[in-house]
Amino acid sequence: MVYYIYVLKSCSVQKSYVGMTNNLDRRLAEHNSGKHFYTKRHKPWVMIYHEQYDNLTEARKREKQLKTANGRKFLKTLFLQ
């Protein structure tokens, strides 16, 4: 099975969200429908980045890494270019 790490950016406020899924389109639709506590307050969301993994363990590891200070720093530098 394929897993994705994704980054969403709010169109209404300066917020981003990092998550993991096996279906990018479904997950983005869920966030924009207001089904999730954090993301329902800041919709609409757009997907600005994703990575693909063949292994759930590696995907979870990368998701955790992107949620750290160093991961957020990496994402900022990536999107400022």
C-alpha positions as CSV (number, residue, x, y, z in Angstrom):
1,M,0.0,0.0,0.0
2,V,1.1,3.6,-0.7
3,Y,1.1,6.2,2.0
4,Y,1.5,10.0,1.6
5,I,2.7,12.7,3.9
6,Y,1.1,16.0,3.0
7,V,1.2,19.6,3.9
8,L,-1.9,21.8,3.7
9,K,-2.0,25.6,3.8
10,S,-5.1,27.5,4.9
11,C,-6.5,30.0,2.5
12,S,-8.0,32.1,5.3
13,V,-5.2,32.4,7.9
14,Q,-1.5,31.8,8.1
15,K,-1.7,28.2,9.2
16,S,-0.4,24.9,7.8
17,Y,-1.1,21.3,8.7
18,V,1.0,18.2,8.2
19,G,-0.7,14.8,8.0
20,M,-0.6,11.3,6.6
21,T,-3.0,9.3,4.4
22,N,-3.4,6.6,1.8
23,N,-5.7,8.8,-0.4
24,L,-4.8,12.4,-0.9
25,D,-8.0,13.5,-2.7
26,R,-10.3,12.0,0.0
27,R,-8.2,13.4,2.8
28,L,-8.2,17.0,1.4
29,A,-12.0,16.8,0.9
30,E,-12.4,15.6,4.6
31,H,-10.4,18.6,5.8
32,N,-12.4,21.1,3.7
33,S,-15.7,19.5,4.8
34,G,-15.1,20.4,8.4
35,K,-14.9,16.9,9.8
36,H,-11.6,17.4,11.7
37,F,-11.3,19.6,14.8
38,Y,-8.2,21.6,13.9
39,T,-8.7,22.1,10.2
40,K,-12.5,22.9,10.4
41,R,-11.7,26.3,11.9
42,H,-9.3,27.4,9.2
43,K,-10.8,26.2,5.9
44,P,-10.5,26.2,3.0
45,W,-7.3,24.3,2.7
46,V,-5.0,23.7,-0.3
47,M,-2.4,20.9,-0.6
48,I,1.0,22.5,-1.2
49,Y,3.3,19.5,-0.8
50,H,3.3,15.7,-0.5
51,E,5.7,12.8,-0.4
52,Q,5.0,9.2,-1.2
53,Y,6.1,6.2,0.8
54,D,5.7,2.4,0.3
55,N,6.1,1.7,4.0
56,L,3.8,2.9,6.8
57,T,6.6,3.0,9.4
58,E,8.7,5.3,7.2
59,A,5.7,7.5,6.4
60,R,4.9,7.9,10.2
61,K,8.6,8.6,10.9
62,R,8.6,11.4,8.2
63,E,5.3,12.9,9.5
64,K,6.7,13.1,13.0
65,Q,9.9,14.7,11.7
66,L,8.0,17.4,9.7
67,K,6.1,18.3,12.9
68,T,9.3,19.1,14.8
69,A,11.0,22.5,14.8
70,N,13.6,21.3,12.2
71,G,10.8,19.9,10.0
72,R,8.9,23.2,10.1
73,K,12.2,25.0,9.3
74,F,12.7,22.7,6.3
75,L,9.1,23.4,5.0
76,K,9.6,27.1,5.4
77,T,12.8,27.1,3.4
78,L,11.2,24.8,0.8
79,F,8.3,27.2,0.2
80,L,10.3,30.4,0.3
81,Q,12.2,29.4,-2.8
